[in-house]
Amino acid sequence: MKAWTLTAAALAATLTLAGCAEGRPASFTEADAPQTHLTDAEFAASLAAGWMPNIDWIEWNLEGRPLDRFPLELRTKEEIQSEYREKGWRLPNGNYRPAGRMVTSQEERDLHAASNLIIRSLQPLGCPFVPCRLPPSGEDRYRAAAERMGIPYWPVDEVVELAGHKFTPVQYDEAREQRERGDRMREHTRRQEGVVR
């Protein structure tokens, strides 16, 4: 097995995976047991140190989405990939989708959006792990997923570079409003054409 050690700033948030306590006397207290969950502060410290904790987002979802505690995925990426090959993709309800079936459900998209929103809210400036902002349609999907799942929506208020363009949140919101105005005008034109016919 392996142990994850963060920088000195995150020393208190050292992540110990199963099996790392080998050789210790059995009389050690439960405090010495392998850590299975991260607090939001430990998660943020890990991101600030440049490490993305391997979170079991499915288990997080099944546990009722605690926003201050996240379960660690106590497996290596190789073990996870092996499970995908053998059982299929793990679904947000804990079941498995058969291998080869690639259609994603609304529940899967919502879980992905929710996990990215949480990472977005905890990560350091510069947003190294997930985009600070998506194109307006993507942000609308994230906002809707947050509403459906009952979690807060976290926009990041900084200058963002996306697809080679830099913009501020104000410019972003202006572009979104302009797009929505265009959508309303197209809908109005379609209705008018229907009345004329």
Secondary structure, DSSP 4 states (H G I P E B T S, - for coil): --EE---GGGGGG-EE-TTTTTTS-TT--GGGSPP-EEEHHHHHHHHHTT----B-HHHHHHTT--TTEEEB--S-HHHHHHHHHHH-EEPTTS-EEPTT--PPPHHHHHHHHHHHHHHHHHSPTT-SSS-S---HHHHHHHHHHHHHHT-------S-EEETTEEE-HHHHHHHHHHHHHHHHHHHHHHHHHHHH-
